[in-house]
Amino acid sequence: MRRLFKKGDRVRNRVDGKVMEVLKYLKKNLVEVRWFDLQSKEIHTDRIKEDNLSKAA
């Protein structure tokens, strides 16, 4: 299993450009991430494929 990111790393979603924080790896290619929504002022968590993420600058 390849792990490109570590827990706590800041990553950018290639689809919509959101900056997220890596929480943990779930399966072979699935990562659980969280981000802060400015409009609703809430923290959201989601599961995203590792291929859709890149390192945030």
Summary of the structure (lengths in Angstrom):
residues: 57
radius of gyration: 10.8
end to end distance: 24.5
largest distance: 36.1
contacts: 131
relative contact order: 0.31
helix: 5%
strand: 53%
